[in-house]
Amino acid sequence: MHSNSRYRFVIFISIILVRISVGILWASAGPLLPLIIQEHDLSRSVAGWYASIAPLAIAAVSLPVNALVNRFGLKRMFTIGAFLLAMGVFAFFTSAYFHLLFFRACFAIGTAIIIPVATAITAEWFNDRELPVVNGIGMSFINIGNGIAFAVTIPIANALTWNAPIIIYGAFALVSAVSWIILGRESEKTPTETQPGINKVLEKRPDLSFRQILTNRTALMMTLSVTVAWALGNAIGSWLPDYYYSVFNIALDKASSILTIATIGGTIASIVGGILSNRLGRRKPFMIIAGLGTGLAALFVILFNNPAVIYTGVTFFGVFSGICVSSWFTIPMEIPGMSVRSGVIVIAMMQVGGNLGNFISPLIVGVLVDSTGSYLPGFLTFIILSFGMFVAGLLLPETGPAARK
């Protein structure tokens, strides 16, 4: 057994801490939006930038910063990303709206680095059989972070001050970054090792050119699927608390905490999806199932002011959103003829597309609410678009072990 076989779990836990920070900080935008609107007397169109600037920044920097991985190494890039997540601690000194947008943009640049680099680090420390399960578990902690934010952001703000959650979450991210500095290290695995089950992504495969990666069919289909799925997810995550609060007359703390149910469902589904994908040796079916189910569940989330329907719809929205996560972040590492470092660029492509969707959806929903007086046109637009993931799933090749037999 490789000498690093036990230490890989230390690496994994260190990555998980940072991923929880990503989840908390990302999801906190939704609960905070009504408070920011009240504090700064903003329209929903202007306030929507707090939710949208993060995905815009991620889309803008994902490809350039992740192209630096080969030069600086995985550990150093992950360190930079982890410390950028912590910029919210400076909200202790200023709460001006422009400064909040700047802190949010810094968090976003950190996230743009963290997601693909964490996936590559995991691929270098865990073997082929373990990778789908590890990816499912690892990404589920982002969902756990989402759930924490939905559950405690408003209570923290009510108990302290409206911007206290931003400061506290930034401090947690800082602790996670320091933990990575202490515990993180580069893998010593090499493609020639004979460890049983060594990850096939470490086999000698070529680093492709940017043009070859950007025109790869699998990379394009993955980017499409993430774009439409994340657009719907951020439209719901950013505006559903305010929708339930202002339209369904549900108390804001309860309206925000309802989304915790989606994160619980998504967390369980991410892990189960990874286990099933590993046992079946297939990735594609999970993309197809998620592409059909997510949009249908979202319809129940927004159309019925009935507690039983709302809770059921939100639960299934989380489940269908999570069932494909392991496949999302495993497929780029399995694309035939493409190295693990090229797989990082594929994930960066997915981040660009997904975060353009994340960027557009809160703004469009906010603008349509201001112009029509209703949330439904915006929500329905992104529900319809989300079925593009189903189409992408059908067009994807199967990259799992079952396809290689």
NUMARFI-467500 format. One record per residue (C-alpha): x negated, y, z. Coordinates in steps of 0.1 Angstrom, whole numbers, padded with zeros to 4 digits, always signed. Layout:
BEGIN
XYZ/...
% end
This chain:
BEGIN
+0000+0000+0000/-0012+0034-0009/-0029+0053+0020/-0005+0082+0015/+0027+0060+0016/+0036+0071+0051/+0027+0108+0047/+0050+0111+0018/+0079+0112+0043/+0062+0142+0061/+0060+0159+0027/+0097+0151+0020/+0108+0165+0054/+0088+0197+0047/+0105+0201+0013/+0139+0194+0029/+0134+0223+0054/+0128+0247+0025/+0157+0233+0005/+0180+0239+0035/+0169+0275+0034/+0177+0277-0003/+0212+0263+0004/+0219+0287+0033/+0207+0318+0015/+0225+0310-0017/+0259+0302-0002/+0258+0332+0022/+0267+0355-0007/+0303+0344-0008/+0312+0350+0029/+0291+0382+0029/+0308+0399-0001/+0339+0411+0017/+0317+0425+0045/+0294+0442+0020/+0324+0457+0002/+0337+0471+0035/+0304+0483+0048/+0293+0501+0016/+0328+0509+0002/+0322+0491-0031/+0344+0479-0059/+0344+0442-0066/+0327+0448-0099/+0297+0465-0081/+0297+0441-0051/+0296+0412-0076/+0260+0421-0083/+0250+0408-0048/+0261+0373-0060/+0249+0378-0096/+0214+0393-0091/+0200+0360-0078/+0209+0339-0108/+0199+0367-0131/+0164+0368-0115/+0161+0330-0116/+0170+0329-0153/+0145+0357-0160/+0115+0342-0143/+0120+0304-0143/+0101+0296-0175/+0073+0321-0170/+0065+0312-0133/+0068+0275-0138/+0044+0277-0168/+0018+0286-0141/+0021+0252-0124/-0008+0236-0143/-0030+0265-0134/-0022+0269-0097/-0010+0235-0087/+0022+0222-0071/+0014+0230-0034/+0003+0266-0040/+0033+0273-0062/+0057+0258-0037/+0041+0279-0009/+0046+0311-0029/+0083+0302-0035/+0089+0293+0001/+0076+0327+0014/+0097+0346-0012/+0128+0330+0003/+0121+0348+0036/+0123+0384+0024/+0157+0388+0041/+0140+0393+0074/+0133+0428+0063/+0170+0436+0064/+0163+0442+0101/+0147+0475+0090/+0172+0485+0063/+0207+0476+0052/+0210+0499+0022/+0228+0481-0007/+0199+0486-0031/+0175+0471-0006/+0198+0441-0001/+0198+0435-0038/+0159+0436-0038/+0157+0410-0010/+0182+0389-0029/+0161+0391-0060/+0130+0380-0041/+0149+0350-0027/+0159+0342-0063/+0124+0342-0076/+0114+0319-0048/+0143+0296-0056/+0132+0296-0093/+0099+0281-0082/+0111+0258-0054/+0137+0237-0073/+0115+0224-0102/+0083+0222-0082/+0099+0203-0054/+0112+0178-0079/+0077+0174-0094/+0062+0170-0059/+0088+0143-0051/+0081+0125-0084/+0044+0124-0075/+0049+0110-0040/+0077+0085-0046/+0079+0055-0070/+0103+0049-0099/+0128+0028-0078/+0129+0054-0050/+0131+0086-0071/+0169+0087-0078/+0178+0081-0042/+0152+0106-0029/+0164+0132-0054/+0200+0127-0043/+0191+0129-0006/+0168+0159-0011/+0192+0179-0032/+0220+0170-0007/+0203+0192+0019/+0209+0222-0003/+0246+0213+0001/+0241+0210+0038/+0226+0245+0038/+0256+0257+0018/+0279+0242+0044/+0260+0259+0073/+0263+0292+0055/+0301+0288+0049/+0307+0277+0085/+0286+0302+0105/+0280+0334+0084/+0312+0351+0095/+0310+0340+0132/+0274+0353+0133/+0284+0386+0117/+0314+0390+0141/+0292+0382+0171/+0263+0405+0162/+0264+0427+0132/+0275+0423+0096/+0239+0419+0083/+0227+0397+0111/+0231+0365+0090/+0208+0379+0063/+0181+0385+0089/+0185+0352+0107/+0186+0331+0075/+0154+0349+0064/+0137+0340+0096/+0146+0304+0092/+0131+0304+0057/+0099+0320+0071/+0096+0291+0097/+0101+0266+0069/+0074+0283+0048/+0050+0282+0076/+0058+0245+0082/+0049+0238+0046/+0016+0256+0049/+0007+0234+0078/+0020+0200+0065/+0021+0203+0027/-0007+0187+0006/-0013+0175-0030/-0006+0139-0039/-0037+0118-0045/-0019+0093-0068/-0033+0088-0102/-0018+0071-0132/-0042+0042-0130/-0032+0031-0095/-0017-0004-0092/+0007+0003-0063/+0038-0018-0069/+0066+0002-0084/+0045+0032-0091/+0067+0059-0106/+0068+0057-0144/+0067+0095-0146/+0031+0092-0136/+0022+0070-0166/+0000+0088-0191/+0024+0108-0212/+0016+0140-0231/+0021+0176-0220/+0043+0190-0248/+0041+0225-0262/+0067+0250-0251/+0083+0248-0286/+0086+0210-0284/+0102+0212-0250/+0126+0240-0259/+0139+0221-0289/+0141+0187-0273/+0177+0174-0276/+0178+0159-0241/+0165+0191-0226/+0191+0212-0245/+0220+0189-0234/+0208+0191-0198/+0206+0228-0200/+0242+0230-0214/+0256+0208-0187/+0240+0228-0158/+0250+0261-0174/+0287+0255-0174/+0288+0236-0141/+0269+0262-0122/+0290+0290-0137/+0321+0274-0123/+0304+0266-0090/+0293+0302-0085/+0326+0317-0095/+0343+0295-0069/+0316+0299-0043/+0314+0337-0046/+0350+0346-0048/+0371+0318-0033/+0368+0332+0003/+0381+0366-0009/+0407+0350-0031/+0421+0330-0002/+0418+0360+0021/+0435+0386-0002/+0459+0364-0021/+0468+0334+0001/+0465+0356+0033/+0441+0331+0050/+0419+0346+0077/+0384+0354+0063/+0365+0331+0087/+0389+0302+0079/+0388+0310+0041/+0350+0309+0042/+0348+0277+0063/+0371+0258+0038/+0342+0257+0014/+0323+0237+0040/+0345+0208+0031/+0332+0209-0005/+0296+0209+0008/+0303+0178+0029/+0318+0160-0001/+0289+0172-0023/+0263+0160+0002/+0278+0125+0005/+0283+0123-0033/+0247+0134-0040/+0234+0106-0018/+0259+0080-0031/+0253+0091-0067/+0215+0086-0062/+0220+0051-0047/+0244+0040-0075/+0222+0055-0102/+0193+0035-0088/+0212+0002-0086/+0228+0006-0120/+0196+0019-0136/+0218+0045-0154/+0221+0083-0153/+0245+0092-0181/+0278+0079-0166/+0275+0103-0136/+0272+0133-0159/+0304+0122-0177/+0324+0116-0145/+0313+0150-0131/+0321+0168-0163/+0357+0156-0162/+0364+0157-0125/+0349+0191-0115/+0372+0212-0136/+0403+0192-0128/+0396+0195-0090/+0390+0233-0094/+0426+0237-0108/+0440+0223-0075/+0417+0246-0055/+0431+0278-0071/+0467+0271-0081/+0484+0258-0049/+0488+0277-0016/+0493+0245+0003/+0468+0233+0029/+0469+0197+0020/+0464+0204-0017/+0437+0230-0010/+0417+0207+0013/+0421+0177-0011/+0411+0198-0041/+0381+0214-0024/+0369+0180-0012/+0370+0165-0047/+0355+0196-0062/+0325+0190-0039/+0324+0152-0047/+0324+0157-0085/+0299+0185-0083/+0275+0164-0062/+0278+0130-0079/+0256+0140-0108/+0229+0159-0089/+0205+0130-0086/+0208+0124-0124/+0203+0161-0131/+0169+0161-0114/+0158+0126-0124/+0165+0127-0162/+0139+0154-0169/+0112+0132-0153/+0122+0103-0174/+0124+0118-0209/+0104+0095-0232/+0072+0110-0245/+0071+0139-0220/+0048+0142-0189/+0059+0151-0154/+0045+0187-0159/+0066+0190-0191/+0096+0178-0170/+0090+0208-0147/+0096+0230-0178/+0128+0211-0186/+0141+0218-0151/+0130+0254-0155/+0151+0255-0187/+0180+0241-0168/+0176+0268-0142/+0175+0295-0169/+0208+0282-0184/+0224+0274-0151/+0216+0308-0136/+0227+0327-0166/+0260+0310-0159/+0257+0318-0122/+0249+0354-0131/+0278+0359-0155/+0306+0342-0136/+0309+0363-0104/+0306+0395-0125/+0333+0384-0150/+0356+0373-0123/+0351+0406-0104/+0357+0427-0135/+0388+0407-0145/+0402+0411-0109/+0397+0449-0111/+0413+0451-0146/+0441+0426-0142/+0448+0424-0105/+0445+0386-0106/+0418+0361-0099/+0433+0335-0122/+0420+0347-0156/+0384+0346-0144/+0387+0313-0126/+0405+0296-0155/+0379+0308-0180/+0351+0290-0161/+0372+0259-0155/+0377+0255-0192/+0341+0261-0199/+0330+0235-0173/+0343+0207-0195/+0313+0213-0217/+0294+0192-0192/+0316+0162-0202/+0306+0168-0238/+0269+0171-0230/+0271+0139-0210/+0285+0121-0240/+0257+0134-0262/+0229+0126-0238/+0207+0095-0243/+0204+0071-0214/+0170+0076-0198/+0173+0052-0168/+0156+0018-0164/+0186+0000-0180/+0179+0018-0213/+0142+0008-0212/+0150-0030-0208/
% end
